[in-house]
């Protein structure tokens, strides 16, 4: 099932940070699209929940040196 989840990102310093997050997430199996906004400190991720979980997305962002948490949880 395709889901779209908004995550709050902590630790981005510039637009290059946002591009790094998008690149890494889009390389993650099951992620269809990642749209990170540096100004809002958020990323919206569209993904196949049968292949990847919210927790895996958070761990992927954390592996890059940032923190992430789903908005509204």
Beta strands, then each sheet from edge to edge (+ up, - down):
strand 1: 2-10
strand 2: 31-37
strand 3: 42-48
strand 4: 67-70
sheet 1: 2+ 3- 1+ 4-
end
